[in-house]
Amino acid sequence: MASFKPRNILLFGATGNIGTYILQAILTARDEFDRIAIFTSQATAASKKDYLDDLKRTKNVEVLVGDVQDQDAVRKAYHGIDTVISALGRGAIASQIPLIRLADASPTVKWFLPSEYGTDIKYSPASAQEKPHQQKLKVRAFLENESPNEGVVSDLAYTYVVTGPYSDMYVHYAGNPIAGGWDVKAKKATLLGEDGNAKVSLTTMKE
């Protein structure tokens, strides 16, 4: 991987909350890539047709329409791709395992980035109790060959992108204990952690 440079990228979840930002970041370096493709559902292809048509027309993005559970469609989408980025939402985290299995079997896919993009799921024992984290841990276990019943990943590099919580997602939770912050009208501050001294690393979705 030291000398590997991604040239042909496939993105799952490109129109979702974080996938949109990932795609835009990739497009800022469009000249660095030979191919940029996104895999989306029939429903999204219909509901976001104008947006997707614009991507094809102005950014030379390939829009591949199919079902992530259709192995033949995914296998076809992987043709000629060397890097797969997943930004699938919480409800589809577990579906990454067959996607990874197919990527490992692909003659061209070398690198897979599973959907993480948030709190470190191994930060503390409590993290493992959160349902989305449980699914992400299963995906990690498969990639790290700790799930023998799921099969073995033989020749696929992977990277976990852990960003910490997104500060811009908490803007709408002013005054809510889960977000902390200030309620100016009530002259009240909500501190995070047991004593207000707990450290937390935040980022924004755009970053």
Backbone torsions as a table, in degrees:
resi	resn	phi	psi	omega
1	MET	NA	-16.6	-175.8
2	ALA	-59.6	-37.2	-178.0
3	SER	-101.2	1.0	-177.2
4	PHE	-75.7	135.5	176.4
5	LYS	-130.3	119.5	-179.1
6	PRO	-60.0	132.9	177.2
7	ARG	-125.5	-25.7	-175.5
8	ASN	-131.0	107.0	-169.8
9	ILE	-111.6	139.2	172.4
10	LEU	-121.3	129.7	-177.5
11	LEU	-118.1	124.4	171.7
12	PHE	-94.0	141.3	178.1
13	GLY	76.0	29.8	-173.3
14	ALA	-68.8	-16.4	-178.9
15	THR	-107.2	8.8	-179.4
16	GLY	-85.3	-172.6	-175.8
17	ASN	-54.2	-51.9	-177.7
18	ILE	-97.1	-27.5	179.9
19	GLY	-60.1	-34.4	178.3
20	THR	-60.3	-42.6	-179.6
21	TYR	-71.1	-37.8	178.4
22	ILE	-62.6	-44.9	179.6
23	LEU	-61.9	-44.3	-179.9
24	GLN	-62.6	-37.5	178.3
25	ALA	-65.5	-40.8	177.9
26	ILE	-63.9	-40.4	-177.3
27	LEU	-68.5	-22.3	176.8
28	THR	-67.2	-19.2	177.5
29	ALA	-116.7	37.9	-173.7
30	ARG	-52.3	-37.2	-177.0
31	ASP	-67.9	-14.3	-179.3
32	GLU	-79.3	-11.7	-173.4
33	PHE	-122.0	145.9	175.1
34	ASP	-80.5	-41.7	-179.5
35	ARG	-135.6	138.2	169.4
36	ILE	-127.8	118.6	-178.4
37	ALA	-126.6	148.6	174.0
38	ILE	-124.6	145.3	179.7
39	PHE	-111.0	121.4	-175.8
40	THR	-137.1	164.0	-177.0
41	SER	-82.7	165.1	176.1
42	GLN	-59.9	-40.3	-178.5
43	ALA	-63.0	-44.4	179.4
44	THR	-69.2	-37.7	178.8
45	ALA	-60.2	-32.3	179.5
46	ALA	-81.9	-44.2	-175.3
47	SER	-75.3	-24.2	-178.7
48	LYS	-120.9	34.6	-175.2
49	LYS	-56.6	-46.2	-177.6
50	ASP	-62.4	-43.0	179.7
51	TYR	-63.3	-45.8	-179.0
52	LEU	-67.7	-38.0	176.8
53	ASP	-62.5	-37.7	178.9
54	ASP	-66.3	-39.3	177.5
55	LEU	-61.5	-41.9	179.9
56	LYS	-66.6	-41.9	-173.9
57	ARG	-76.2	-44.0	-172.5
58	THR	-99.0	-21.6	-176.0
59	LYS	-119.1	0.3	-179.3
60	ASN	55.9	41.7	177.0
61	VAL	-91.6	131.7	176.1
62	GLU	-82.7	128.3	178.4
63	VAL	-108.3	111.0	-179.2
64	LEU	-103.2	124.1	-175.1
65	VAL	-105.9	129.1	179.9
66	GLY	-179.8	-169.8	-179.6
67	ASP	-112.3	129.7	-178.8
68	VAL	-63.0	-17.4	178.6
69	GLN	-90.0	-3.1	177.7
70	ASP	-91.1	100.8	-174.3
71	GLN	-61.9	-36.9	179.3
72	ASP	-64.6	-39.7	179.4
73	ALA	-66.6	-41.3	179.7
74	VAL	-67.9	-43.5	179.2
75	ARG	-58.9	-41.6	178.1
76	LYS	-66.3	-39.3	179.8
77	ALA	-64.5	-31.2	-179.3
78	TYR	-73.9	-13.0	-176.0
79	HIS	-58.8	118.5	178.9
80	GLY	81.6	-0.9	-179.7
81	ILE	-88.6	138.9	176.9
82	ASP	-109.5	-19.3	-177.7
83	THR	-135.3	128.5	178.7
84	VAL	-115.8	126.1	177.0
85	ILE	-114.7	125.2	178.8
86	SER	-105.9	127.8	173.6
87	ALA	-125.8	34.9	-179.9
88	LEU	-65.1	146.9	-178.1
89	GLY	-75.8	176.8	-174.4
90	ARG	-56.6	-35.4	-177.6
91	GLY	-72.2	-10.7	-176.1
92	ALA	-120.7	12.1	-177.1
93	ILE	-57.1	-46.2	-176.3
94	ALA	-64.2	-26.0	-178.3
95	SER	-69.8	-6.9	178.5
96	GLN	-71.8	-24.5	-177.8
97	ILE	-60.4	-50.8	174.9
98	PRO	-64.7	-29.8	176.6
99	LEU	-64.7	-40.3	178.9
100	ILE	-68.0	-41.7	179.2
101	ARG	-59.2	-43.2	178.8
102	LEU	-68.8	-36.0	177.9
103	ALA	-64.7	-40.6	179.7
104	ASP	-64.6	-32.8	-179.9
105	ALA	-82.1	-14.0	-178.3
106	SER	-70.1	139.6	178.1
107	PRO	-74.3	-12.0	-176.1
108	THR	-114.8	-28.3	-176.8
109	VAL	-72.2	126.0	-177.8
110	LYS	-113.5	-24.7	-168.9
111	TRP	-140.3	133.8	179.7
112	PHE	-129.1	129.0	176.6
113	LEU	-114.3	105.2	-178.2
114	PRO	-73.3	165.3	-179.1
115	SER	-73.9	109.6	176.4
116	GLU	-123.4	-86.0	169.4
117	TYR	48.3	58.7	178.0
118	GLY	179.1	-144.8	-179.9
119	THR	-64.5	144.6	176.1
120	ASP	-66.3	115.7	-174.3
121	ILE	-71.5	-9.3	176.3
122	LYS	-111.8	19.0	-176.6
123	TYR	-64.6	-40.8	-177.8
124	SER	-152.3	162.3	178.2
125	PRO	-56.7	-31.2	-178.6
126	ALA	-66.8	-28.3	-178.6
127	SER	-60.2	-35.4	-177.2
128	ALA	-69.3	-13.0	-179.0
129	GLN	-83.8	-14.0	-179.5
130	GLU	-79.4	131.6	-173.7
131	LYS	-56.3	-46.7	178.1
132	PRO	-61.0	-36.1	179.9
133	HIS	-67.2	-35.0	178.6
134	GLN	-60.9	-39.8	178.0
135	GLN	-68.6	-40.4	178.9
136	LYS	-65.2	-36.5	178.2
137	LEU	-65.0	-35.0	176.8
138	LYS	-65.4	-39.1	178.5
139	VAL	-65.4	-43.9	178.2
140	ARG	-61.7	-43.3	-179.2
141	ALA	-60.2	-38.4	178.7
142	PHE	-66.5	-45.8	179.7
143	LEU	-62.0	-34.6	-176.7
144	GLU	-91.4	11.3	178.5
145	ASN	58.0	41.7	176.1
146	GLU	-109.4	12.0	178.1
147	SER	-128.3	74.5	-175.6
148	PRO	-57.5	-27.7	179.7
149	ASN	-69.7	-20.8	-179.4
150	GLU	-90.8	-10.0	-176.9
151	GLY	108.1	-176.8	-175.5
152	VAL	-122.5	134.7	173.4
153	VAL	-89.3	118.3	-170.6
154	SER	-97.7	-39.7	-170.2
155	ASP	-147.0	47.4	-177.5
156	LEU	-127.1	120.7	175.7
157	ALA	-77.7	152.0	-179.7
158	TYR	-146.6	156.6	178.9
159	THR	-141.7	135.2	174.5
160	TYR	-98.9	123.0	178.4
161	VAL	-100.7	101.8	-178.4
162	VAL	-106.0	114.3	-172.7
163	THR	-101.7	-18.5	-167.6
164	GLY	86.3	171.0	-179.3
165	PRO	-62.1	152.9	177.9
166	TYR	-91.2	117.7	-177.5
167	SER	-62.8	-34.5	-177.0
168	ASP	-71.7	-13.0	176.7
169	MET	-80.9	-14.4	-178.1
170	TYR	-96.8	-2.5	-178.3
171	VAL	-57.3	-36.0	-176.1
172	HIS	-82.7	1.8	-178.2
173	TYR	-109.9	30.8	-177.5
174	ALA	-53.6	128.2	178.9
175	GLY	84.0	-8.7	179.1
176	ASN	-80.5	133.5	-177.9
177	PRO	-56.6	-26.2	-178.1
178	ILE	-73.6	-15.2	-175.0
179	ALA	-111.3	-21.5	-174.1
180	GLY	71.2	-172.3	177.3
181	GLY	111.3	-164.1	-173.1
182	TRP	-124.6	140.0	171.1
183	ASP	-110.4	95.5	-173.1
184	VAL	-61.3	-44.7	-177.9
185	LYS	-61.3	-40.4	-178.8
186	ALA	-86.5	-4.0	-177.9
187	LYS	53.6	50.8	-175.2
188	LYS	-135.7	138.9	177.0
189	ALA	-116.5	139.5	177.2
190	THR	-111.9	118.6	-177.7
191	LEU	-98.8	145.8	177.9
192	LEU	-88.0	149.1	179.9
193	GLY	87.1	174.3	-176.2
194	GLU	-70.5	-34.1	-176.2
195	ASP	-125.5	7.0	179.8
196	GLY	83.7	1.8	-178.5
197	ASN	-107.9	3.9	-179.9
198	ALA	-66.0	143.2	-179.2
199	LYS	-97.4	140.0	177.2
200	VAL	-143.7	139.2	179.5
201	SER	-103.9	124.2	-178.0
202	LEU	-116.6	158.2	171.9
203	THR	-144.7	175.9	175.1
204	THR	-108.3	159.0	-178.0
205	MET	-62.6	-35.1	-179.7
206	LYS	-66.1	-35.7	179.9
207	GLU	-71.8	NA	NA
